[in-house]
Amino acid sequence: MKIWFDIATPKYALFFHEFIQSLSQMEFQTLITTRYSENYSEAKKLLSLQGITPETIGNYGGATKKEKFLARIKRQAEFVEIFERTGFPDALVCGSVVDSVQTAFALGIPIINFCDTPIRGFQFKHEDVTIVTRLTVPLSNLIFHPFVVPSQVFFSLGCDPSKVFSYEFIDVYQWMKKIRKDDRKDFRKKFGIPCDKPTILIREEEYKAHYVKEKLPVIYDAIPVLSREIKANLVIMPRYESDYLHKTFSDKAFILEEKIMPEEFYPFIDLLIGGGGTMNLEAVCTSFFCRGEDSIKKIVERIVEFLSTVK
């Protein structure tokens, strides 16, 4: 049986690693796909750092609805081409990726969907359900979500309650649980950043994402102030393009071009200024997440149980 993992974002490049290993050890075949473009390369590079060589299918698309739509159509056609060449998968596993979910649904491939941010807000309101959720969740055969997300969101979209499962950990637990400080992995030494000063890591927001209404200036406005007022290393981790960052801040901050793993920087920074939910959660990750180990095993067992019913 062949399981298709479509990994479209950096977060899921880390999140699915253990699931891929577990299913491979059970002798399931796996097909790993991702998307790649010059200014959206993190997912593929993080997979490579973990020893996974994915099939690169399509690109991010861009900031506008038209660009995203055209990129999605092209990517869906490329999925069909690779399936005809290598064989059609028996199931899809992804993190609410519209491209792959709609391709799988059209081809009759069962969909196992992980969804951690189905709403735009902290309380359930039907009008706050995101576009991506509307385009993926109703088509899914099996849905997993972290316990902090109300199951009501999925029921409101017509999902069968018997096919919706919550797990008792926050997603970042999957990779943060393994991190230990190892001075040999210190990113500051690798990039020539002084080790005798505090280090502030600045992560841009995902301003091209469908759920971001506008690119806010607050992070960029803070950089000159921090540079002037605090004796610390300022390190910027770009989200997309970096030319603007070099032109504007190269005299005030280090700009990371190379993709690095969480264990290479979290143990060695003193403060994160984060414009993204995943990295903010990573930064505050504590023993609170210790409940996750058994839940991960249960998720794998639930997936295998579901796959046994797939014909």
C-alpha positions, -999 to +999 in steps of 0.1 A: +000+000+000+013+034-010+008+064+013+012+099-002+024+127+021+020+162+005+042+185+026+037+221+016+049+241+046+080+241+068+059+232+098+046+199+083+081+191+071+090+187+108+056+174+120+052+144+096+088+131+099+080+107+127+048+095+110+067+088+078+093+068+097+066+048+116+046+039+085+078+030+065+089+006+093+055-010+089+064-017+053+040+009+038+054+026+007+056+064+009+055+091-017+066+124-004+058+156-024+064+192-016+063+225-035+093+248-042+101+282-056+130+305-053+113+326-025+096+297-008+121+269-003+119+261+034+097+230+033+120+212+007+152+222+025+139+211+059+130+177+044+164+174+029+180+182+063+161+152+077+174+129+050+141+129+029+143+135-008+108+146-019+093+149-053+091+186-061+056+194-075+047+230-083+054+262-064+039+285-038+020+306-063+022+341-048+003+366-028-028+372-049-058+349-052-053+346-090-016+336-085-025+310-059-054+296-081-033+292-112-004+276-093-029+252-077-043+241-111-008+235-125+002+216-094-028+193-096-021+184-132+015+176-122+002+152-094-017+132-120+014+130-142+036+116-115+009+091-104+006+078-140+044+074-140+049+058-105+015+044-096-015+060-079-014+062-041-039+044-018-043+074+006-032+110+011-019+124+043-014+162+045-019+193+066-049+209+049-033+214+015-059+225-011-039+213-041-035+177-029-068+173-011-088+183-042-067+162-064-072+132-042-109+138-039-113+140-077-094+108-081-112+089-054-081+087-031-090+087+007-078+118+025-063+119+060-062+155+070-044+172+099-059+206+107-045+228+135-058+263+125-093+260+110-105+293+122-093+329+121-096+337+158-096+322+193-134+314+195-155+294+171-175+316+147-187+301+115-177+332+096-141+329+108-136+295+093-107+299+069-108+295+031-083+266+032-104+248+058-136+252+037-118+238+007-102+208+024-120+196+056-154+187+040-136+165+015-116+146+041-122+110+052-103+112+085-094+144+104-070+150+133-067+182+153-049+193+185-071+193+216-071+232+218-092+233+186-129+228+192-143+198+173-174+219+167-156+236+138-154+203+119-190+192+127-202+226+114-188+217+081-207+185+079-179+161+090-189+128+105-181+130+142-168+094+142-141+105+117-128+135+137-102+129+164-083+153+187-048+146+201-035+157+234-005+178+224+003+209+205+019+202+171+053+217+179+058+189+205+066+166+177+100+180+171+107+203+201+106+172+225+139+161+210+159+193+213+189+194+236+215+220+237+246+209+219+273+236+214+286+219+183+253+229+166+254+265+176+243+285+145+261+316+158+295+299+152+284+287+118+274+322+106+300+343+124+276+358+149+293+369+182+287+345+211+295+371+238+262+391+234+225+383+238+209+371+205+175+382+194+159+362+165+134+380+144+110+360+122+089+377+095+052+370+094+037+349+067+024+379+049+015+361+017-008+336+034-045+336+028-053+344+064-031+375+066-051+406+056-021+430+053+016+432+058+021+450+091+052+472+097+056+466+134+085+441+132+104+461+106+099+494+125+113+477+157+146+466+141+163+501+140+151+508+175+165+476+188+198+481+170+201+516+186+190+508+221+202+473+228+236+457+227+226+424+212+229+404+180+198+409+158+192+380+135+165+380+109+150+348+095+133+357+062+099+343+052+101+348+015+123+373-004+154+386+014+167+413-010+147+440+008+160+429+041+196+431+030+191+465+015+174+479+046+189+461+075+223+446+066+240+472+088+218+465+118+212+427+117+224+394+104+201+379+078+199+341+076+199+328+040+205+291+049+177+270+063+186+255+097+169+231+121+153+242+154+180+226+175+206+248+158+191+280+170+165+278+199+191+268+226+213+297+216+188+327+214+177+348+242+145+363+227+123+356+197+103+383+180+079+361+160+056+369+132+044+333+129+023+311+152+044+280+149+077+296+159+060+315+188+047+281+201+081+266+197+097+294+217+074+288+247+074+250+244+078+235+279+071+203+298+034+211+293+036+190+261+047+159+278+013+143+272+021+139+235+041+107+233+012+083+238-011+104+215+014+101+186+013+063+189-025+065+189-026+086+158-004+061+139-026+033+151-057+051+140-042+058+106-032+022+102-067+011+113-082+034+087-059+022+059-070-014+066-104-004+054-092+012+022-097-010-009 
